[in-house]
Amino acid sequence: MYLKPWMKSILSVVVIAAGGFILFNVAFLLAAIVINGIQRISGTMGQAPRFIEYGTYLLILLLLSWLVFRSKLSHLLKTTFLTMPLMAILIMTGVILYGQPQWMSFAVGAVIIGAITFYIYRKKLPWIYYFATFYVAALALYIVLAGIEI
């Protein structure tokens, strides 16, 4: 069956949204494994995570992202993957800035989204990268405004 361009676009949006949702859960499971693993090894289990746990987790995400974006996967798969580290970084930013004025989280999140949008623009990447970036930004904003605890 031949798919028309608008059908491909709708299918791409659905794949990114559904795949992103699955990858969000994978990201948070990975965070739990890394943070709890480091706390068990260091003997600080049950205490608030420190920057070393968050830093290790973010380094793992950056390494995975580097491997995926250097691969020969399709733009659709790369874009779907982009949702995972982007959401994790936004959530970790919110966690690190917990207790600070909410505008600080918004400002840092806006800088992150702006930097990624600028990178997408400079590299002249397809529209699905913009969609994935703004999809994640909208979800993160909803999480904050709805008061959802993670």
N, C-alpha and C positions, 0 to 999 in steps of 0.2 A: 504494500500500500504506500502510495506517495503522500508525504506530509507537506502541506502548504507552509509557507514561512510563518504565518501567524500561529499555526498549530505547533510548529517547532518551538516558537517562543513561549507559548503557554506550557508546553511540556517541560521546557527548560526551567521555568519558574517553579513548577510543581516539584521537579527533581531537586532543585536547590533548597526549597522550603522543607521538603520531607527529609532529604539527606542531611540538611543542616540540623534538623531536630534530633535525628539519630546521633549525629556527631557531637551535638551539645552534650548529650548524655554520656557519650564516650569520653569527652573532655573532662567532665566532672568526675567520672569514675577514675580516670587517670590521675586527676588532681588528688583524689582521696588516697589512692595507692601511693603516690609519691610523697605527699605530705605526711601521711600516717607512717609510711616506711621510714622516712628520715627521723620522725619523732621517736619511733621504737628503737632505732639504732642509736640515737643520741640520748635516749632516756628521758625525753621531755614529753612523753605521751600524756595527752589530756590538757596540755598547756596551749595557749594561743599560738598558732603558727607564726614563725618568724620569717624574716626576709630570706633566709637561706632555703627554707622549704619552698616559698613562692618562687624564688629565683631559679632553683633547680627545676621546678615544674615548667616555668616559662622557657628555660633553656631547652628542655626536652621538646616543648611545642615548637620552638624556633627551629630546632634541628629537623623535626618531622616536616615542618613547613618548607624548609630549604630543600629537603629531599623530594617532596611532592612537586614543588614549583620548578625544580630543575629537571624533572622527568619529562617524558614525551606523552603524558596523559593529555586527554582532550581538555579544552577550555572548560567544558561543563563539569568535568570531574574536579579540575583544579579549583573552579569557582565554588563548587559544593564544599570542598575541603576548606577553603578560605573562611567559611562561616565558623568553623571550629576554633581555630586559634584567635580569631577576631573576637568572638563572644567570650572566650576564656580570658583574654587580655582585658576586655571591658569589665568583666565581673571581678577579676583580680584587682583591677584599679579601684573599683567600688569597695572591695573588701579592705584593701590597704588604706583607703581614705575614710573608712568607717569612723564615725565620730567627728569628722570634720564637717564644715558647712556643705550642704548638698550641692551648692553651686560649684564647689571645687571638683566634685566628681563629674558634673556636667561639662565643666571647662576642659578637664583632662580628656574625657571621652570625646568631646568635640575636636580637640587637637588630634587625637588618634584617628578618628574618622576622616578628618580633613587631610591628614598626611597620607592616608591610604587612598583617598579619592584623588589627590594630586598625583600620586604615583601611578594610579590607573590611567589618568589623563595623559601623563607624560609618556607612558609606554604605549599609549593608544590601544589599550586592551578592549575586548568586546563589551557590549552593554551589560552582559550578565554579571560582570565583576562589579559594576555600579549597583546592580540590583542586589547582589549578595551583601555588599557593604551596607547599603541603606536598610535592607531587611534586618540585618543584625543590629544596626543602630536603633531601629524602631523597636525591636524586641527588648533590647537593653533599657531603652527609655521607658517602655511599658513596665518592665520589672521594677524599676525605681519608682515610677509614679503610682503603681498599684500597691506598693509596699510589700512586695513578695520577698520573703526571707529565703536566702539560699544557705 
